[in-house]
Amino acid sequence: MRHVLKTIFAIAPLLPACGDSVQSKDPTDSTGQTGIDSLSTASASETSTDPGATANTSETGALTEGGSDGSATAVTVSPTEPPTTTATTGPDDTTTSTSTTFPMTVTSLPDTTGFEPPECDPVMKATIRDFRTSHPDFETFGGDTAYEGLVQQDLGPDHKPVYAHPGGTPQTTGPNEFAQWYNDTPDVNMAFQIDIPLTEVSPGQFTYQNNAFFPIDDQGWGNEGNPHNFHFTTEIHTEFTYQGGEVFTFTGDDDLWLFINGKLAIDLGGLHPQLTDTIDLDAQAGYLGISIGQNYAMDIFHAERHTTESNFRIDTSIQCFVIPG
């Protein structure tokens, strides 16, 4: 009997070495399930029969570690852990590899970067058109006061003043001749580009003043026997931001029309000596259709049509002019 018992006790320690026929029970598992039974099924694994170290992961986040005797126990990790590579080596060097890629969604944020506002330019760009003395509208008429109503209240669709009469007036020949003033016309006029620089003479006050405004002396059709070239027109297109409180004043001769937002704001038409007129933007905001904080076009049309003077002066509190885009 003692020999039988010794034999049983000698065999018992060897039983775990038989591998899967003996399972280690989780002492905390009240159902009697083994640690192997509690493992999550792995969809991405590498498996081998080598009794060496084993690491196994799955999409579900379960991690399997091999014991020194080849048995397995389950260790559960957070399901938010990223997938890792499983590598198991064994004597047969048999390896199975499956890769699982989690979907990734990339959301592009809208581009909120806006265009930079245009920079203020203290220099107005002007087109000068030279005419011969023989043109019927130049050196033909005379006067000593402004002749209002030569052009319509609204700027034309081509951004030019619209002649307001079917025929001639005491200051003009007619619509066909007037149409040449601010349009390039072969064998009638020649166009040149000049700058009209505004200078800040005091805080918030800008001025351009020239009491001898002869920008194209000896150019174009020439002076034609005069000390200066007295027969030309001036055209300026610019834009500004209406901030409230601005005024614009023009002083000069001869014809001068100022349009703001397409509306006639200053009317100093006709041949006359140096005259002055002012537009208060706040007072005329309703007529002009302007609102504070908005950008508006300003269009200036001038003509020098007779000897012997040429004056051109701008005074304004408009802070920022920009060249139209």
C-alpha positions in Angstrom: 0.0 0.0 0.0 2.9 2.4 0.8 4.4 1.6 -2.6 1.1 2.5 -4.4 0.8 5.8 -2.6 4.4 6.7 -3.4 3.7 6.0 -7.0 0.7 8.3 -7.1 2.5 11.1 -5.4 5.4 10.7 -7.8 3.2 11.0 -10.9 1.1 13.9 -9.7 3.8 16.7 -10.2 4.3 15.5 -13.8 0.7 16.0 -14.9 0.8 19.8 -15.6 3.6 19.1 -18.1 1.0 17.5 -20.4 0.0 20.9 -21.6 -3.6 21.5 -22.6 -5.0 18.5 -20.7 -4.6 20.4 -17.5 -6.0 24.0 -17.0 -5.3 26.7 -14.5 -8.4 27.9 -12.9 -8.9 31.5 -12.1 -9.5 31.6 -8.4 -11.8 34.6 -8.8 -14.0 32.9 -11.4 -17.0 31.6 -9.5 -18.3 29.8 -12.6 -15.4 27.5 -12.7 -14.4 28.7 -16.2 -10.6 28.6 -16.8 -8.5 31.5 -17.8 -8.2 30.2 -21.3 -12.0 30.0 -21.6 -12.2 33.7 -20.7 -10.0 34.9 -23.5 -11.4 37.1 -26.2 -11.4 35.8 -29.7 -8.6 37.5 -31.6 -9.1 38.6 -35.2 -5.5 39.6 -35.7 -2.8 37.3 -34.3 0.3 35.4 -35.0 0.5 31.8 -33.6 3.3 29.3 -33.2 3.9 26.1 -31.3 7.3 27.2 -29.9 7.2 26.9 -26.1 9.0 30.3 -25.9 7.5 33.7 -24.9 4.1 34.5 -26.5 2.4 37.8 -27.0 -1.0 38.0 -28.6 -3.3 41.0 -29.2 -6.7 41.4 -30.9 -9.0 44.1 -32.0 -11.0 43.7 -28.9 -8.0 44.7 -26.7 -7.4 41.3 -25.0 -3.7 40.4 -24.4 -2.6 36.8 -24.0 0.7 36.0 -22.4 2.3 32.6 -22.3 3.6 31.0 -19.2 6.9 29.2 -18.8 5.2 25.9 -19.1 3.4 26.7 -22.3 0.0 27.4 -20.7 -1.9 30.7 -21.3 -3.5 33.1 -18.9 -5.7 36.0 -19.9 -4.9 39.6 -19.1 -7.5 42.2 -20.2 -6.4 45.7 -21.3 -8.4 48.8 -22.2 -10.2 48.4 -25.5 -8.9 51.8 -26.5 -5.3 50.6 -26.7 -4.0 50.7 -30.3 -3.5 47.3 -32.0 0.0 45.9 -31.6 1.9 43.2 -33.5 1.7 39.7 -32.2 4.8 37.5 -32.5 5.1 33.9 -31.4 8.1 31.8 -32.2 8.1 28.0 -32.0 10.1 25.0 -33.0 8.2 24.6 -36.2 8.7 28.3 -37.2 5.2 28.4 -38.4 3.8 31.9 -38.4 0.4 33.3 -39.5 0.0 37.1 -39.8 -3.1 39.1 -40.3 -3.2 42.9 -40.3 -6.2 44.9 -39.3 -6.5 48.6 -40.2 -8.8 50.8 -38.2 -10.7 53.3 -40.3 -9.6 57.0 -40.1 -11.7 60.0 -40.8 -10.0 63.3 -41.6 -12.2 66.3 -41.5 -10.9 69.5 -43.2 -11.7 72.7 -41.4 -13.1 75.5 -43.7 -10.6 78.1 -44.8 -11.5 81.2 -42.9 -8.6 83.2 -44.2 -10.0 86.2 -46.0 -8.5 88.5 -48.5 -6.4 91.3 -47.0 -8.1 94.7 -47.5 -6.4 96.9 -50.1 -3.8 99.3 -48.9 -4.5 103.0 -48.8 -2.8 104.9 -51.7 -2.3 108.6 -51.3 -1.7 108.9 -55.1 -4.6 109.1 -57.4 -4.1 107.8 -61.0 -5.4 110.2 -63.7 -5.8 109.9 -67.4 -5.1 113.1 -69.3 -6.4 113.5 -72.9 -4.9 116.2 -75.1 -7.0 118.0 -77.7 -6.2 120.4 -80.4 -7.1 124.1 -80.1 -9.3 123.6 -83.1 -11.7 121.2 -81.4 -15.1 122.9 -81.4 -15.4 122.5 -77.6 -12.0 124.1 -76.8 -11.1 127.7 -77.0 -14.6 128.4 -78.4 -16.7 129.3 -75.5 -16.2 131.6 -72.5 -17.9 132.3 -69.2 -17.5 133.6 -65.7 -19.7 131.2 -63.7 -20.5 127.5 -63.4 -23.0 126.1 -65.9 -24.9 123.4 -64.1 -26.8 120.6 -65.8 -24.4 119.8 -68.7 -24.4 116.1 -67.5 -27.0 113.8 -66.0 -27.2 113.1 -62.3 -26.2 109.4 -62.7 -23.0 108.1 -64.1 -23.2 106.1 -67.3 -22.8 102.3 -67.4 -19.3 102.9 -68.9 -18.4 104.9 -65.8 -18.4 108.1 -67.9 -20.6 111.2 -67.5 -23.7 111.2 -69.7 -24.4 114.4 -71.7 -27.7 115.8 -70.7 -28.9 117.6 -73.8 -29.9 116.6 -77.3 -27.9 119.3 -78.9 -25.6 122.2 -78.1 -25.6 124.6 -75.1 -24.0 128.0 -74.4 -21.0 126.0 -73.2 -20.9 122.9 -75.5 -21.3 122.0 -79.1 -23.3 118.8 -78.7 -23.4 115.1 -77.6 -21.0 113.8 -80.3 -18.3 116.2 -79.4 -18.8 115.7 -75.7 -18.5 112.0 -76.1 -14.8 112.5 -77.1 -13.8 114.2 -73.9 -13.4 111.1 -71.8 -12.9 108.4 -74.5 -9.9 107.7 -76.5 -10.6 108.9 -80.0 -8.1 108.5 -82.8 -6.9 111.7 -84.5 -8.9 113.7 -81.9 -7.1 113.2 -78.6 -4.0 111.6 -77.1 -4.1 109.9 -73.7 -1.4 110.1 -71.0 -1.2 108.8 -67.4 -0.2 111.0 -64.5 -0.2 110.9 -60.7 -2.2 113.2 -58.4 -0.5 112.8 -55.0 -2.4 113.8 -51.9 -0.4 115.2 -48.9 -1.6 115.1 -45.3 -1.3 118.8 -44.4 -2.8 118.3 -40.9 -4.1 115.2 -39.1 -6.8 113.7 -41.2 -6.7 116.5 -43.8 -5.4 115.7 -47.3 -4.6 118.2 -50.1 -3.4 118.4 -53.7 -2.8 121.9 -54.9 -1.5 123.1 -58.2 -2.1 126.7 -59.4 -0.3 125.9 -62.7 -1.9 122.6 -63.6 -0.2 121.9 -67.0 0.7 118.2 -66.8 1.3 117.7 -70.6 3.2 120.8 -71.7 4.9 120.2 -75.0 3.3 116.7 -75.3 0.6 115.3 -77.5 -0.5 118.0 -79.9 1.9 120.4 -78.3 1.4 123.9 -76.9 0.3 125.2 -80.3 2.0 128.6 -79.9 0.9 129.1 -76.3 3.2 129.2 -73.2 1.4 126.0 -72.0 -0.8 123.2 -73.3 -4.2 124.6 -72.2 -6.6 122.0 -73.9 -7.0 118.7 -72.1 -9.4 116.7 -69.9 -8.7 114.8 -66.7 -10.3 111.5 -65.6 -9.8 109.9 -62.2 -11.4 106.7 -60.8 -10.8 105.7 -57.2 -12.6 104.1 -54.2 -12.8 104.9 -50.6 -14.3 103.7 -47.3 -17.0 105.9 -45.9 -16.3 106.3 -42.2 -18.6 109.2 -41.3 -17.8 112.9 -41.1 -15.9 113.2 -44.4 -16.0 116.2 -46.7 -14.6 116.7 -50.2 -13.8 120.1 -51.7 -12.6 121.0 -55.2 -11.3 124.3 -56.4 -10.3 125.0 -60.0 -11.2 125.7 -63.6 -12.8 124.8 -66.0 -15.4 122.0 -65.9 -15.4 119.7 -62.9 -17.9 116.9 -62.1 -17.5 114.7 -59.0 -19.5 111.5 -58.7 -19.8 109.4 -55.5 -21.4 106.0 -55.8 -22.5 106.9 -59.3 -24.3 110.1 -58.2 -23.3 113.6 -59.2 -22.0 115.2 -56.0 -20.3 118.4 -57.3 -21.3 120.2 -60.5 -18.9 122.9 -61.7 -19.5 122.6 -65.4 -18.7 125.2 -68.0 -15.9 127.6 -68.6 -15.2 129.8 -65.7 -12.4 131.2 -63.5 -11.4 129.4 -60.4 -14.4 128.2 -58.4 -14.9 126.1 -55.2 -17.6 123.7 -54.2 -17.8 121.2 -51.3 -19.8 118.0 -50.7 -20.5 117.0 -47.1 -20.9 113.2 -47.2 -23.0 112.9 -44.1 -25.4 115.6 -45.2 -25.8 114.0 -48.6 -25.6 110.3 -47.5 -29.2 109.6 -48.4 -29.0 111.1 -51.9 -25.7 109.4 -52.5 -26.9 106.1 -51.1 -24.0 105.5 -48.9 -23.7 103.9 -45.4 -20.9 104.1 -42.9 -18.3 101.3 -43.1 -18.9 100.5 -46.8 -16.7 101.1 -49.9 -17.8 103.4 -52.7 -16.5 104.6 -56.0 -15.4 108.1 -56.6 -15.1 109.4 -60.2 -13.7 112.8 -61.1 -14.0 114.5 -64.5 -12.3 117.8 -65.3 -11.6 119.8 -68.4 -9.2 122.7 -69.1 -10.7 124.3 -72.2 -9.4 127.9 -72.4 -6.4 130.1 -71.8 -5.0 131.6 -69.6 -5.2 129.8 -66.3 -5.3 126.3 -65.0 -6.0 125.6 -61.3 -6.6 122.2 -59.7 -7.0 121.7 -56.0 -8.5 118.9 -53.8 -9.1 119.2 -50.1 -10.6 116.2 -48.3 -10.9 114.5 -44.9 -11.4 111.1 -46.6 -8.8 109.0 -45.0 -8.1 106.3 -47.5 -8.3 106.1 -51.3 -7.6 102.9 -53.2 -7.2 102.1 -56.9 -10.2 100.1 -58.1 -9.5 96.4 -58.6 
